[in-house]
Amino acid sequence: MKITIETTVNAPIERVWAAWNDPRAIEQWNAASPDWHTPRASVDLREGGQFSSRMEARDGSMGFDFAGTYTRIEPQRLIEYAMGDQRKVRVEFIPSDNSVTVRETFDAEGAHSVEQQRAGWQAILDNFARHVEGRA
């Protein structure tokens, strides 16, 4: 099953693309709630390149690595990647006059409900929009 989420970011595509792919920016926005954070991230933005983000609860009680391999890159338009468990993700960047719609479509996993997965990924995407717009 595939899940799709999206948000509109009120910023030019250049700024949206840069924030999505800059490890230091990812460390600022990549969390679903204030009690989580990303202490480190790495990006090798090329087909066959890898990325990784370490996501942790701020109290140190749990954490995990979110990682994968880029399978398709179209600068300022599209990123596709496969995660370690081979689930696929497609991220589209759709610019309009003064904003960019960011749409993520990903394969659902079996450990959490579809609603939990949608809510968690949407919360991170909304945090991304706030960060890029300077509202974080």
Residue frames as qw, qx, qy, qz and C-alpha x, y, z in Angstrom:
[[0.000, 0.889, 0.459, 0.000, 0.00, 0.00, 0.00],
 [0.401, 0.291, -0.003, 0.869, 1.18, 3.50, -0.82],
 [0.213, -0.800, -0.423, 0.369, 0.58, 6.59, 1.33],
 [0.369, 0.495, 0.167, 0.769, 0.72, 10.15, -0.05],
 [0.284, -0.776, -0.332, 0.454, 1.13, 13.34, 1.96],
 [0.441, 0.491, 0.175, 0.731, 1.86, 16.89, 0.88],
 [0.241, -0.759, -0.281, 0.536, 2.35, 20.46, 2.03],
 [0.412, 0.800, 0.152, 0.410, 2.74, 23.82, 0.38],
 [0.578, -0.421, -0.096, 0.693, 5.84, 25.83, 1.24],
 [0.206, 0.963, 0.176, 0.008, 5.68, 29.57, 0.68],
 [0.374, -0.690, 0.434, 0.441, 9.21, 29.95, -0.65],
 [0.531, 0.639, -0.425, -0.358, 11.06, 29.72, -3.97],
 [0.984, 0.106, -0.142, -0.034, 12.05, 26.29, -5.26],
 [0.510, 0.544, -0.505, 0.434, 15.76, 27.02, -4.76],
 [0.253, -0.494, 0.547, -0.627, 15.27, 27.53, -1.02],
 [0.891, -0.129, 0.159, -0.406, 12.96, 24.53, -0.68],
 [0.896, 0.316, -0.297, 0.095, 15.35, 22.23, -2.54],
 [0.295, 0.566, -0.565, 0.523, 18.35, 23.45, -0.54],
 [0.477, -0.425, 0.482, -0.599, 16.63, 22.93, 2.83],
 [0.959, 0.007, 0.009, -0.284, 15.48, 19.44, 1.83],
 [0.907, 0.300, -0.205, 0.212, 19.00, 18.34, 0.89],
 [0.180, 0.677, -0.478, 0.531, 21.35, 20.19, 3.27],
 [0.631, -0.189, -0.708, 0.254, 22.34, 17.97, 6.24],
 [0.154, -0.042, -0.458, 0.874, 22.56, 20.97, 8.62],
 [0.452, -0.113, -0.109, -0.878, 19.04, 22.08, 7.63],
 [0.693, -0.169, -0.658, -0.243, 17.72, 18.52, 7.97],
 [0.426, -0.113, -0.696, 0.567, 19.00, 18.50, 11.56],
 [0.122, 0.014, 0.251, -0.960, 16.80, 21.56, 12.19],
 [0.583, 0.037, -0.107, -0.805, 13.49, 20.40, 10.69],
 [0.589, 0.070, -0.769, -0.237, 13.49, 16.58, 10.70],
 [0.006, 0.055, 0.844, -0.534, 11.24, 15.79, 13.68],
 [0.254, -0.488, -0.731, -0.404, 7.57, 14.93, 14.07],
 [0.460, -0.823, -0.309, -0.125, 7.26, 16.61, 17.48],
 [0.012, -0.877, 0.333, -0.345, 9.29, 18.87, 19.79],
 [0.718, -0.538, 0.428, -0.108, 10.34, 15.93, 21.99],
 [0.886, 0.143, 0.313, 0.311, 12.30, 14.41, 19.05],
 [0.080, 0.884, -0.298, -0.352, 15.31, 15.71, 17.14],
 [0.895, 0.391, -0.017, 0.212, 17.87, 14.78, 14.50],
 [0.493, -0.770, 0.235, 0.331, 21.37, 15.14, 15.96],
 [0.225, -0.469, 0.633, 0.573, 23.10, 14.19, 12.71],
 [0.750, 0.556, 0.299, -0.200, 22.34, 13.78, 9.02],
 [0.298, -0.402, 0.614, 0.611, 24.31, 13.03, 5.88],
 [0.665, 0.640, 0.252, -0.290, 23.41, 13.43, 2.21],
 [0.309, -0.282, 0.668, 0.615, 25.17, 12.22, -0.95],
 [0.545, 0.583, 0.314, -0.514, 22.63, 13.61, -3.43],
 [0.307, 0.454, -0.662, -0.511, 23.25, 11.57, -6.56],
 [0.918, 0.052, -0.178, -0.350, 21.76, 8.43, -8.03],
 [0.831, 0.097, -0.482, 0.261, 23.36, 5.60, -6.07],
 [0.109, 0.438, -0.475, 0.756, 24.31, 8.01, -3.27],
 [0.480, -0.427, -0.750, 0.156, 23.17, 7.39, 0.27],
 [0.211, -0.601, 0.126, -0.760, 21.54, 9.45, 2.99],
 [0.540, -0.314, -0.730, 0.276, 21.07, 8.93, 6.70],
 [0.253, -0.615, 0.123, -0.737, 19.37, 10.80, 9.52],
 [0.351, -0.117, -0.825, 0.426, 19.69, 9.80, 13.16],
 [0.425, -0.547, -0.199, -0.693, 16.34, 10.48, 14.84],
 [0.407, -0.084, -0.770, 0.485, 16.19, 10.38, 18.64],
 [0.406, -0.808, -0.415, -0.102, 13.89, 11.22, 21.51],
 [0.095, 0.793, -0.277, 0.534, 15.32, 14.26, 23.29],
 [0.650, -0.615, 0.328, -0.302, 15.27, 12.37, 26.59],
 [0.089, 0.538, -0.837, -0.055, 17.49, 9.66, 25.09],
 [0.692, -0.052, 0.609, -0.385, 14.91, 6.91, 25.62],
 [0.761, 0.299, 0.561, 0.125, 14.90, 5.75, 21.99],
 [0.159, 0.725, -0.337, -0.579, 16.20, 6.47, 18.54],
 [0.804, 0.259, 0.514, 0.150, 16.67, 5.05, 15.07],
 [0.181, -0.374, 0.490, 0.767, 18.47, 5.65, 11.81],
 [0.629, 0.650, 0.336, -0.263, 16.41, 6.63, 8.77],
 [0.210, -0.544, 0.606, 0.541, 18.54, 5.77, 5.75],
 [0.781, 0.461, 0.414, -0.079, 18.42, 4.81, 2.13],
 [0.448, -0.152, 0.539, 0.697, 19.87, 5.02, -1.35],
 [0.370, 0.600, -0.013, -0.709, 18.86, 7.55, -3.99],
 [0.602, 0.209, 0.734, 0.234, 17.54, 5.86, -7.13],
 [0.338, 0.624, 0.457, 0.536, 16.47, 8.89, -9.18],
 [0.225, -0.601, -0.184, 0.745, 17.27, 12.61, -8.93],
 [0.305, 0.651, 0.397, 0.571, 15.80, 15.37, -11.09],
 [0.302, -0.115, -0.312, 0.893, 17.14, 18.62, -9.56],
 [0.210, 0.133, 0.207, -0.946, 14.42, 20.83, -8.11],
 [0.615, 0.010, -0.395, -0.682, 11.74, 18.40, -9.37],
 [0.932, -0.141, -0.201, -0.268, 12.01, 14.86, -8.02],
 [0.042, -0.510, 0.829, -0.228, 13.85, 12.58, -5.60],
 [0.922, -0.120, -0.219, -0.295, 13.25, 8.86, -5.41],
 [0.027, 0.544, -0.793, 0.273, 14.95, 6.53, -2.96],
 [0.813, -0.186, -0.536, -0.128, 14.82, 3.05, -1.49],
 [0.485, -0.695, 0.393, -0.356, 15.09, 2.56, 2.24],
 [0.085, -0.456, 0.882, -0.082, 17.12, -0.25, 3.79],
 [0.522, 0.135, 0.798, -0.271, 14.06, -2.51, 3.92],
 [0.222, 0.127, 0.744, 0.617, 13.51, -1.82, 0.19],
 [0.172, 0.785, 0.551, -0.226, 10.40, 0.32, 0.67],
 [0.394, 0.339, 0.324, 0.790, 10.30, 3.05, -1.96],
 [0.061, -0.755, -0.338, 0.558, 9.73, 6.78, -1.53],
 [0.373, 0.497, 0.393, 0.678, 8.99, 9.42, -4.19],
 [0.172, -0.677, -0.282, 0.658, 9.30, 13.13, -3.33],
 [0.371, 0.608, 0.440, 0.547, 7.94, 15.61, -5.87],
 [0.191, -0.480, -0.146, 0.844, 8.66, 19.35, -5.81],
 [0.261, 0.627, 0.627, 0.380, 5.94, 21.21, -7.72],
 [0.191, -0.257, -0.126, 0.939, 6.59, 24.96, -8.00],
 [0.168, 0.804, 0.542, 0.180, 3.90, 27.55, -8.63],
 [0.178, 0.871, 0.042, 0.456, 4.06, 31.34, -8.60],
 [0.111, -0.739, 0.417, -0.518, 5.17, 31.97, -5.00],
 [0.695, -0.390, 0.513, -0.318, 5.26, 28.51, -3.46],
 [0.354, 0.319, -0.862, -0.173, 6.24, 24.88, -3.86],
 [0.886, -0.214, 0.070, -0.405, 4.06, 21.86, -3.20],
 [0.062, 0.438, -0.893, 0.079, 6.11, 19.03, -1.74],
 [0.885, -0.043, -0.039, -0.463, 4.40, 15.67, -2.22],
 [0.086, -0.424, 0.898, -0.083, 5.75, 12.45, -0.71],
 [0.899, 0.018, -0.165, -0.404, 4.48, 9.02, -1.69],
 [0.017, -0.499, 0.846, -0.188, 5.85, 6.06, 0.24],
 [0.644, -0.096, -0.743, -0.159, 5.30, 2.35, 0.72],
 [0.638, -0.595, 0.150, -0.465, 3.56, 1.64, 4.02],
 [0.234, 0.319, -0.883, 0.252, 5.27, -0.62, 6.55],
 [0.613, -0.323, -0.676, -0.250, 3.54, -3.24, 8.67],
 [0.409, -0.134, -0.664, 0.611, 4.51, -2.24, 12.22],
 [0.078, 0.317, 0.347, -0.879, 2.31, 0.88, 12.50],
 [0.414, 0.642, 0.627, -0.152, -1.18, 1.69, 11.26],
 [0.401, 0.524, 0.385, 0.645, -1.62, 3.64, 8.04],
 [0.181, -0.930, -0.227, -0.226, -3.03, 6.52, 10.10],
 [0.621, -0.693, 0.118, 0.346, 0.05, 6.58, 12.39],
 [0.635, 0.019, 0.379, 0.673, 2.41, 6.52, 9.41],
 [0.215, 0.720, 0.382, 0.538, 0.50, 9.26, 7.59],
 [0.342, -0.928, -0.138, -0.057, 0.36, 11.44, 10.71],
 [0.680, -0.533, 0.190, 0.468, 4.06, 11.02, 11.53],
 [0.539, 0.179, 0.411, 0.713, 5.33, 11.71, 8.01],
 [0.065, 0.819, 0.370, 0.433, 2.90, 14.65, 7.66],
 [0.465, -0.864, -0.075, 0.177, 4.09, 16.16, 10.95],
 [0.622, -0.311, 0.305, 0.650, 7.70, 16.06, 9.69],
 [0.364, 0.454, 0.481, 0.656, 6.68, 17.57, 6.35],
 [0.153, -0.915, -0.307, -0.211, 4.75, 20.36, 8.10],
 [0.574, -0.707, 0.081, 0.405, 7.80, 21.03, 10.28],
 [0.573, 0.073, 0.406, 0.708, 9.88, 21.26, 7.10],
 [0.147, 0.738, 0.416, 0.511, 7.50, 23.91, 5.70],
 [0.385, -0.910, -0.143, 0.050, 7.66, 25.93, 8.95],
 [0.660, -0.428, 0.225, 0.574, 11.46, 25.76, 8.91],
 [0.464, 0.284, 0.435, 0.717, 11.80, 26.94, 5.30],
 [0.032, -0.803, -0.373, -0.464, 9.28, 29.72, 5.83],
 [0.212, 0.362, -0.417, 0.806, 11.06, 30.86, 9.01],
 [0.605, -0.490, -0.068, -0.624, 8.14, 29.92, 11.29],
 [0.789, -0.088, -0.590, 0.147, 9.93, 27.09, 13.16]]
